[in-house]
Amino acid sequence: MKNWSLSDLLSGLHEDIQQRLATCRTCFKHPGTKGDASEKVWIELLQKYLPQRYQAETAHVVDSQGKFSDQIDVVVFDRQYSPFIFDYQGQKIIPAESVYGVFEAKQVINKDMIEYAQQKIASVRSLHRTSLPIPHAGGTYPAKPLVPIIGGILAFESDWNPALGEPLIQALETANGLLRLDLGCIAAHGTVSYNEKTESYELTHRGKPATAFLFELISRLQSSATVPMIDINAYAAWLTRDPP
């Protein structure tokens, strides 16, 4: 169709997210209200544009050993194969096996916020995840290996000058393993992503950052395939235990 432009559509998606984040930053004066509004912008983006097998929410994550994560601003999790989610009065608890990715959403990105996000993400990655063999008509498939949980940080602006540069890379490289951040989007400036092959971070300046982040996340989710088969009986064992 001659009147449609894919470039305009993708640009419009990014500009909408950037404008909504800017509005949250300038119009809401209370820090808590401002933070909640920013989180909602990112969650609504993912809820609207991720395939329906995925869902995004603010939540805690729990494992079958009864250990809970910190509250996470944005949790991307499976809703096609995961058997349950606790949802009461806006408080959501998600089983560790169903989690694909976790993100902290902040107004600005700086060294302190990166360290904060690293700790929050590690609180999820350190949880125990079960994986059972998968029965099928001809027998049983081996238990699916656990796929690494994607971790990242989402923000509107950067406290650094330049916004994306060596100070950002140095802050990211101070931690690895459970603490490593894989993806970052600073909507007003660009994106950052960790390249497993080169074991280094790559910066992308401008270029519709919110849309670029969405596409990179979808690509990584495709590589993650399906979550493991959860051992629901490991969770059911808690039914016979007395509360602490």
TIMARMAR-901294 format. One line per 4 residues: number of its first residue (from 0); their letters; for each residue x, y, z of N, C-alpha, C. Coordinates in Angstrom, 2 decimals, m for minus. Layout:
TIMARMAR-901294
NUM	a	X,Y,Z,X,Y,Z,X,Y,Z  ...
***
This chain:
TIMARMAR-901294
0	mknw	0.84,m1.20,0.00,0.00,0.00,0.00,0.88,1.25,0.00  0.62,2.16,m0.91,1.49,3.30,m1.09,1.46,4.27,0.09  0.38,4.30,0.83,0.24,5.28,1.90,0.84,4.82,3.23  1.33,3.56,3.27,1.92,3.03,4.51,3.45,3.13,4.44
4	slsd	4.05,3.36,5.60,5.51,3.40,5.70,5.93,2.64,6.94  6.66,1.53,6.76,7.13,0.75,7.91,8.05,1.59,8.79  8.90,2.38,8.16,9.81,3.24,8.91,9.04,4.20,9.81  7.97,4.79,9.27,7.15,5.72,10.05,6.45,4.99,11.20
8	llsg	5.98,3.79,10.95,5.29,3.03,12.00,6.23,2.73,13.16  7.44,2.26,12.85,8.41,1.92,13.90,8.88,3.17,14.64  9.06,4.24,13.91,9.45,5.50,14.53,8.35,6.00,15.46  7.11,5.85,15.01,5.98,6.30,15.82,5.87,5.54,17.13
12	lhed	6.16,4.23,17.09,6.12,3.41,18.31,7.14,3.92,19.32  8.36,4.16,18.86,9.38,4.68,19.77,9.00,6.05,20.32  8.55,6.94,19.43,8.23,8.30,19.86,7.09,8.31,20.89  6.16,7.39,20.75,5.07,7.28,21.72,5.61,6.91,23.10
16	iqqr	6.51,5.90,23.15,7.09,5.47,24.42,7.93,6.59,25.03  8.76,7.23,24.22,9.62,8.30,24.73,8.77,9.45,25.28  7.71,9.81,24.57,6.87,10.91,25.03,6.15,10.56,26.33  5.69,9.33,26.44,4.99,8.91,27.66,5.94,8.90,28.85
20	latc	7.17,8.46,28.64,8.17,8.49,29.73,8.51,9.93,30.11  8.62,10.79,29.11,8.91,12.20,29.39,7.77,12.84,30.18  6.54,12.49,29.84,5.39,13.02,30.57,5.41,12.57,32.03  5.74,11.29,32.25,5.84,10.78,33.62,6.88,11.56,34.42
24	rtcf	7.99,11.88,33.76,9.10,12.55,34.46,8.76,13.99,34.80  8.04,14.67,33.92,7.79,16.10,34.12,6.49,16.40,34.87  5.50,15.53,34.74,4.19,15.83,35.30,3.97,15.28,36.71  4.61,14.15,37.02,4.44,13.57,38.35,5.60,14.02,39.24
28	khpg	5.29,14.62,40.37,6.32,15.16,41.26,6.72,14.19,42.36  5.80,13.34,42.79,6.12,12.38,43.84,6.98,11.25,43.26  8.15,10.96,43.84,9.04,9.94,43.26,8.38,8.57,43.08  7.58,8.14,44.07,6.93,6.85,43.96,5.92,6.81,42.84
32	tkgd	5.12,7.87,42.72,4.13,7.96,41.64,4.81,8.00,40.29  5.89,8.77,40.22,6.66,8.89,38.98,7.23,7.53,38.56  7.77,6.80,39.55,8.34,5.48,39.25,7.29,4.49,38.81  6.15,4.47,39.51,5.07,3.55,39.15,4.56,3.81,37.73
36	asek	4.43,5.10,37.39,3.94,5.45,36.06,4.92,5.02,34.98  6.22,5.18,35.23,7.23,4.77,34.25,7.22,3.26,34.05  7.11,2.52,35.16,7.03,1.06,35.05,5.86,0.65,34.18  4.74,1.32,34.38,3.53,0.96,33.63,3.71,1.20,32.13
40	vwie	4.46,2.24,31.77,4.72,2.51,30.34,5.43,1.32,29.71  6.47,0.81,30.37,7.23,m0.32,29.84,6.38,m1.60,29.83  5.63,m1.83,30.90,4.81,m3.04,30.98,3.76,m3.04,29.88  3.12,m1.89,29.66,2.09,m1.82,28.61,2.69,m2.05,27.23
44	llqk	3.92,m1.55,27.01,4.60,m1.80,25.73,4.76,m3.30,25.51  5.25,m4.01,26.52,5.51,m5.45,26.37,4.21,m6.24,26.30  3.22,m5.86,27.08,1.94,m6.58,27.04,1.28,m6.44,25.68  1.48,m5.30,25.06,0.82,m5.05,23.78,1.55,m5.71,22.61
48	ylpq	2.89,m5.74,22.64,3.64,m6.14,21.46,4.36,m7.48,21.54  4.53,m8.04,22.74,5.11,m9.39,22.81,4.08,m10.42,22.35  4.51,m11.55,21.79,3.57,m12.63,21.48,2.78,m13.03,22.72  1.57,m13.54,22.54,0.67,m13.77,23.66,1.14,m14.88,24.60
52	ryqa	2.09,m15.68,24.20,2.61,m16.70,25.11,3.37,m16.06,26.27  3.77,m14.80,26.10,4.49,m14.07,27.14,3.57,m13.07,27.83  3.89,m12.78,29.07,3.18,m11.75,29.81,4.19,m10.93,30.58  3.86,m9.68,30.85,4.77,m8.80,31.60,4.01,m8.17,32.76
56	etah	4.60,m8.23,33.95,3.98,m7.67,35.15,5.05,m7.25,36.14  4.68,m6.38,37.06,5.48,m6.14,38.25,5.17,m7.27,39.23  6.20,m7.91,39.78,5.92,m9.11,40.58,7.11,m9.50,41.44  6.84,m10.39,42.39,7.88,m11.17,43.07,7.95,m12.53,42.40
60	vvds	9.10,m13.17,42.51,9.29,m14.52,41.97,9.60,m15.44,43.14  9.04,m16.66,43.12,9.24,m17.62,44.20,9.71,m18.94,43.62  10.51,m19.70,44.39,10.91,m21.03,43.93,10.27,m22.10,44.81  10.46,m23.36,44.43,9.81,m24.47,45.12,10.41,m24.75,46.49
64	qgkf	11.50,m24.06,46.83,12.10,m24.19,48.16,11.61,m23.10,49.11  10.69,m22.26,48.60,10.09,m21.23,49.44,10.85,m19.94,49.51  11.83,m19.74,48.63,12.62,m18.51,48.62,12.00,m17.52,47.64  11.93,m16.25,48.07,11.33,m15.20,47.24,12.40,m14.21,46.76
68	sdqi	12.18,m13.69,45.58,13.03,m12.61,45.06,12.57,m11.28,45.64  13.36,m10.23,45.38,12.88,m8.87,45.62,11.72,m8.60,44.66  10.98,m7.52,44.90,9.97,m7.13,43.93,10.68,m6.61,42.68  10.25,m7.09,41.52,10.87,m6.73,40.26,9.92,m5.86,39.45
72	dvvv	10.44,m4.77,38.89,9.58,m3.83,38.17,8.89,m4.47,36.97  9.64,m5.21,36.17,9.07,m5.84,34.98,9.57,m7.28,34.89  8.65,m8.23,35.01,8.96,m9.64,34.85,8.28,m10.14,33.58  9.06,m10.70,32.67,8.51,m11.32,31.46,8.46,m12.82,31.71
76	fdrq	7.26,m13.40,31.63,7.11,m14.80,32.01,6.14,m15.52,31.09  6.17,m16.84,31.19,5.34,m17.70,30.34,3.94,m17.81,30.90  2.94,m17.71,30.02,1.56,m17.94,30.44,0.90,m19.04,29.63  1.66,m19.71,28.78,1.10,m20.80,27.98,1.27,m22.15,28.67
80	yspf	2.43,m22.36,29.30,2.72,m23.66,29.90,2.83,m23.61,31.42  3.03,m22.43,31.99,3.18,m22.34,33.45,1.82,m22.55,34.12  1.75,m23.40,35.15,0.46,m23.83,35.68,m0.22,m22.86,36.63  0.51,m21.88,37.18,m0.17,m20.99,38.11,0.57,m19.68,38.28
84	ifdy	m0.19,m18.72,38.79,0.37,m17.44,39.23,m0.53,m16.97,40.36  0.08,m16.52,41.45,m0.70,m15.98,42.56,m0.92,m14.50,42.31  m2.18,m14.08,42.29,m2.52,m12.70,41.98,m3.63,m12.27,42.92  m3.30,m11.43,43.90,m4.31,m10.99,44.85,m4.08,m9.53,45.20
88	qgqk	m5.12,m8.72,44.99,m5.07,m7.30,45.32,m3.85,m6.62,44.69  m3.56,m7.02,43.46,m2.46,m6.39,42.73,m1.08,m6.94,43.03  m0.98,m7.87,43.99,0.32,m8.48,44.32,0.46,m9.80,43.57  1.47,m9.88,42.72,1.65,m11.06,41.88,2.90,m11.83,42.29
92	iipa	2.74,m13.15,42.39,3.84,m14.04,42.71,3.96,m15.05,41.56  5.15,m15.15,40.98,5.34,m15.96,39.78,6.35,m17.06,40.08  6.08,m18.31,39.68,7.06,m19.38,39.91,8.32,m19.16,39.08  9.46,m19.47,39.67,10.75,m19.18,39.03,10.88,m19.84,37.66
96	esvy	10.29,m21.03,37.50,10.44,m21.77,36.24,9.82,m21.04,35.05  8.86,m20.16,35.31,8.15,m19.51,34.21,8.81,m18.23,33.73  9.89,m17.79,34.39,10.48,m16.48,34.10,11.44,m16.55,32.92  11.24,m15.64,31.97,12.16,m15.48,30.84,13.11,m14.30,31.03
100	gvfe	12.59,m13.21,31.61,13.40,m12.02,31.74,12.93,m11.13,32.86  13.85,m10.35,33.45,13.53,m9.42,34.53,14.24,m8.10,34.27  13.51,m7.00,34.50,14.05,m5.67,34.21,13.69,m4.71,35.32  14.62,m3.81,35.61,14.34,m2.70,36.51,14.09,m1.46,35.65
104	akqv	13.04,m0.72,36.00,12.67,0.48,35.26,12.93,1.71,36.12  13.76,2.63,35.63,14.15,3.81,36.38,13.98,5.06,35.51  13.85,6.22,36.18,13.78,7.46,35.43,15.09,7.76,34.71  16.21,7.57,35.44,17.53,7.84,34.86,18.45,6.65,35.13
108	inkd	19.45,6.50,34.29,20.44,5.46,34.47,21.74,6.10,34.95  22.35,5.50,35.97,23.64,5.94,36.48,24.28,4.75,37.20  25.44,4.95,37.78,26.17,3.86,38.40,25.36,3.22,39.54  24.75,4.04,40.37,23.98,3.51,41.50,22.78,2.69,41.02
112	miey	22.11,3.19,39.98,20.94,2.48,39.48,21.32,1.15,38.83  22.47,1.12,38.16,22.94,m0.13,37.57,23.25,m1.15,38.66  23.94,m0.71,39.72,24.24,m1.63,40.82,22.97,m2.13,41.49  21.99,m1.24,41.63,20.70,m1.62,42.22,20.01,m2.67,41.35
116	aqqk	19.98,m2.42,40.04,19.34,m3.36,39.12,20.05,m4.71,39.13  21.37,m4.70,39.20,22.13,m5.95,39.23,21.74,m6.81,40.43  21.58,m6.19,41.59,21.20,m6.94,42.79,19.78,m7.47,42.69  18.88,m6.68,42.16,17.49,m7.12,42.02,17.40,m8.31,41.07
120	iasv	18.13,m8.24,39.97,18.09,m9.32,38.99,18.73,m10.58,39.56  19.81,m10.43,40.31,20.45,m11.59,40.93,19.52,m12.28,41.91  18.62,m11.53,42.54,17.68,m12.14,43.48,16.72,m13.10,42.78  16.54,m12.94,41.48,15.71,m13.87,40.70,16.57,m15.01,40.16
124	rslh	17.70,m14.67,39.60,18.56,m15.70,39.01,19.07,m16.71,40.03  19.16,m16.32,41.29,19.67,m17.23,42.32,18.62,m18.22,42.80  17.38,m18.07,42.38,16.32,m18.97,42.81,16.48,m20.35,42.17  15.97,m21.36,42.86,16.01,m22.74,42.37,14.91,m22.93,41.33
128	rtsl	15.26,m23.58,40.22,14.26,m23.89,39.19,14.25,m25.39,38.91  13.07,m25.99,38.91,12.93,m27.41,38.60,12.79,m27.61,37.10  13.05,m28.83,36.65,12.86,m29.19,35.24,12.66,m30.70,35.16  11.45,m31.11,34.79,11.12,m32.53,34.74,11.26,m33.10,33.33
132	piph	11.49,m34.42,33.21,11.42,m35.08,31.89,10.03,m34.88,31.30  9.97,m34.83,29.98,8.71,m34.52,29.29,8.16,m35.77,28.62  7.02,m36.28,29.10,6.44,m37.47,28.48,5.84,m37.16,27.11  5.93,m38.13,26.20,5.30,m38.00,24.89,4.83,m39.38,24.44
136	aggt	4.19,m39.44,23.29,3.56,m40.69,22.85,4.56,m41.83,22.73  5.80,m41.53,22.36,6.78,m42.58,22.16,7.70,m42.83,23.34  7.49,m42.11,24.43,8.36,m42.30,25.59,8.51,m41.03,26.39  9.75,m40.65,26.68,10.00,m39.47,27.51,11.22,m38.71,26.99
140	ypak	11.07,m37.42,26.84,12.21,m36.56,26.50,12.96,m36.21,27.79  14.27,m36.05,27.71,15.03,m35.63,28.90,14.55,m34.27,29.39  14.80,m34.00,30.65,14.45,m32.70,31.21,15.14,m31.59,30.43  14.43,m30.52,30.16,14.97,m29.40,29.39,16.02,m28.64,30.22
144	plvp	17.19,m28.40,29.67,18.19,m27.59,30.40,17.62,m26.21,30.71  18.01,m25.66,31.83,17.51,m24.34,32.21,18.14,m23.26,31.33  17.29,m22.39,30.83,17.76,m21.31,29.97,18.08,m20.10,30.84  19.22,m19.43,30.60,19.56,m18.25,31.40,18.44,m17.20,31.37
148	iigg	18.18,m16.58,32.49,17.17,m15.54,32.59,17.76,m14.22,32.10  17.08,m13.57,31.17,17.52,m12.28,30.64,17.34,m11.22,31.73  18.35,m10.37,31.89,18.26,m9.29,32.87,18.61,m7.96,32.23  17.93,m6.89,32.66,18.23,m5.61,32.06,17.70,m4.43,32.84
152	ilaf	17.95,m3.25,32.30,17.52,m2.00,32.92,16.88,m1.11,31.86  15.80,m0.43,32.24,15.04,0.44,31.34,14.97,1.82,31.95  15.22,2.86,31.16,15.22,4.22,31.68,14.83,5.20,30.58  14.57,6.42,31.01,14.25,7.48,30.06,15.51,8.26,29.67
156	esdw	16.30,8.65,30.69,17.48,9.47,30.43,18.71,8.89,31.12  19.86,9.50,30.86,21.12,9.09,31.47,21.74,10.26,32.23  22.34,9.96,33.39,23.05,10.99,34.15,24.45,11.25,33.61  24.92,10.37,32.72,26.27,10.52,32.18,26.30,11.47,30.99
160	npal	27.47,12.03,30.75,27.69,12.84,29.56,29.05,12.45,28.97  29.06,11.75,27.82,27.90,11.42,26.99,26.99,10.38,27.64  25.75,10.38,27.21,24.74,9.50,27.82,25.11,8.03,27.69  25.65,7.65,26.53,26.09,6.28,26.29,27.58,6.34,25.96
164	gepl	28.40,5.84,26.86,29.84,5.90,26.61,30.59,4.99,27.56  31.88,5.27,27.73,32.75,4.41,28.52,32.32,4.30,29.99  31.86,5.37,30.65,31.41,5.21,32.04,30.27,4.19,32.18  29.36,4.18,31.22,28.28,3.19,31.24,28.83,1.78,31.09
168	iqal	29.74,1.60,30.14,30.34,0.28,29.92,31.09,m0.18,31.17  31.85,0.71,31.78,32.61,0.36,32.98,31.68,m0.06,34.12  30.56,0.64,34.27,29.60,0.28,35.32,29.00,m1.09,35.07  28.74,m1.39,33.83,28.15,m2.69,33.48,29.16,m3.82,33.66
172	etan	30.43,m3.55,33.36,31.45,m4.60,33.39,31.95,m4.92,34.80  31.47,m4.18,35.80,31.91,m4.47,37.17,31.31,m5.76,37.71  30.30,m6.29,37.03,29.63,m7.49,37.54,29.38,m8.48,36.41  29.35,m9.76,36.78,29.10,m10.80,35.80,28.24,m11.88,36.46
176	gllr	28.05,m12.99,35.75,27.29,m14.09,36.32,25.87,m13.69,36.65  25.44,m13.97,37.89,24.08,m13.66,38.30,23.77,m12.17,38.22  24.79,m11.33,38.31,24.60,m9.89,38.35,24.60,m9.23,36.97  24.96,m9.94,35.94,25.16,m9.32,34.63,23.84,m8.80,34.05
180	ldlg	23.92,m7.60,33.48,22.80,m7.05,32.73,23.00,m7.35,31.25  21.97,m7.91,30.62,22.08,m8.30,29.21,21.58,m7.23,28.26  20.57,m6.47,28.70,19.94,m5.48,27.82,19.67,m4.20,28.59  19.78,m3.09,27.90,19.41,m1.82,28.49,18.83,m0.90,27.43
184	ciaa	17.82,m0.14,27.82,17.24,0.85,26.92,17.15,2.18,27.65  17.80,3.19,27.11,17.67,4.55,27.59,16.93,5.28,26.48  15.61,5.43,26.66,14.73,5.80,25.55,15.13,7.08,24.84  15.69,8.04,25.57,16.06,9.31,24.94,17.40,9.26,24.23
188	hgtv	18.15,8.14,24.38,19.53,8.13,23.87,19.91,6.91,23.04  19.52,5.71,23.45,19.94,4.53,22.70,19.79,3.26,23.51  20.46,2.21,23.07,20.37,0.90,23.73,21.76,0.33,23.97  21.83,m0.63,24.89,23.06,m1.35,25.18,22.72,m2.82,25.29
192	syne	23.56,m3.69,24.76,23.31,m5.12,24.83,24.62,m5.87,24.99  24.55,m7.01,25.70,25.72,m7.84,25.92,25.81,m8.88,24.82  26.98,m8.96,24.17,27.21,m9.93,23.11,27.94,m11.13,23.69  27.26,m12.28,23.72,27.85,m13.50,24.30,29.10,m13.94,23.55
196	ktes	29.11,m13.78,22.22,30.22,m14.26,21.41,31.49,m13.47,21.68  31.37,m12.15,21.78,32.55,m11.31,22.00,32.78,m11.02,23.48  31.80,m11.42,24.32,31.86,m11.15,25.77,32.10,m9.67,26.04  31.34,m8.85,25.34,31.48,m7.40,25.50,30.13,m6.72,25.27
200	yelt	30.05,m5.47,25.70,28.82,m4.69,25.52,28.88,m3.87,24.25  27.72,m3.76,23.60,27.61,m2.99,22.37,26.60,m1.87,22.57  26.96,m0.66,22.17,26.10,0.50,22.31,25.51,0.88,20.96  24.23,1.23,20.96,23.58,1.73,19.75,22.98,3.09,20.08
204	hrgk	23.44,4.14,19.42,22.99,5.49,19.69,21.78,5.81,18.83  20.79,6.42,19.47,19.56,6.82,18.76,18.91,5.62,18.09  18.44,5.81,16.85,17.87,4.69,16.10,16.61,4.10,16.72  15.70,4.93,17.23,14.43,4.46,17.78,14.65,3.44,18.90
208	pata	15.27,3.85,20.00,15.71,2.92,21.05,14.62,2.02,21.61  13.43,2.54,21.88,12.38,1.71,22.48,11.98,0.58,21.54  11.85,0.88,20.26,11.50,m0.15,19.28,12.65,m1.13,19.11  13.88,m0.63,19.10,15.05,m1.50,18.97,15.14,m2.45,20.16
212	flfe	14.88,m1.95,21.36,14.88,m2.81,22.55,13.82,m3.90,22.42  12.62,m3.53,22.02,11.54,m4.50,21.88,11.93,m5.61,20.92  12.49,m5.26,19.78,12.87,m6.27,18.78,14.00,m7.16,19.30  14.98,m6.56,19.99,16.09,m7.36,20.53,15.58,m8.32,21.60
216	lisr	14.66,m7.86,22.43,14.09,m8.74,23.46,13.34,m9.90,22.81  12.54,m9.62,21.80,11.80,m10.69,21.12,12.77,m11.70,20.51  13.85,m11.20,19.91,14.85,m12.09,19.33,15.45,m13.01,20.38  15.76,m12.46,21.55,16.35,m13.27,22.61,15.33,m14.24,23.19
220	lqss	14.08,m13.84,23.26,13.04,m14.75,23.73,12.86,m15.92,22.77  12.96,m15.65,21.49,12.88,m16.72,20.50,13.98,m17.74,20.71  15.17,m17.27,21.04,16.30,m18.17,21.29,16.11,m18.99,22.56  15.34,m18.44,23.51,15.10,m19.15,24.77,14.14,m20.32,24.61
224	atvp	13.39,m20.33,23.52,12.41,m21.39,23.25,11.38,m21.44,24.38  11.13,m22.63,24.94,10.06,m22.81,25.92,10.64,m23.03,27.31  9.92,m22.57,28.31,10.35,m22.77,29.70,10.35,m24.25,30.04  11.10,m24.68,31.09,11.14,m26.09,31.47,9.80,m26.56,32.04
228	midi	9.60,m27.86,32.05,8.41,m28.44,32.65,8.54,m28.38,34.17  7.68,m27.60,34.79,7.77,m27.34,36.23,7.37,m28.57,37.04  8.07,m28.80,38.13,7.70,m29.87,39.07,6.67,m29.29,40.03  5.40,m29.39,39.66,4.35,m28.79,40.46,4.23,m29.45,41.83
232	naya	4.63,m30.72,41.94,4.57,m31.39,43.23,5.56,m30.81,44.24  6.66,m30.23,43.73,7.61,m29.59,44.63,6.97,m28.37,45.30  6.08,m27.69,44.57,5.34,m26.58,45.15,4.19,m27.09,46.02  3.54,m28.15,45.58,2.41,m28.71,46.33,2.83,m29.20,47.71
236	awlt	4.11,m29.56,47.87,4.58,m30.03,49.17,4.39,m28.99,50.26  4.31,m27.73,49.88,4.14,m26.67,50.86,2.72,m26.63,51.43  1.80,m27.35,50.80,0.42,m27.37,51.29,0.33,m28.03,52.68  1.25,m28.91,52.98,1.20,m29.64,54.25,2.15,m29.05,55.30
240	rdpp	2.78,m27.94,54.97,3.70,m27.31,55.91,3.02,m26.18,56.66  3.33,m26.04,57.93,2.79,m24.96,58.73,3.52,m23.66,58.39  2.80,m22.54,58.38,3.45,m21.24,58.13,4.50,m20.96,59.21  5.58,m20.26,58.85,6.62,m19.95,59.83,6.11,m18.98,60.89
***
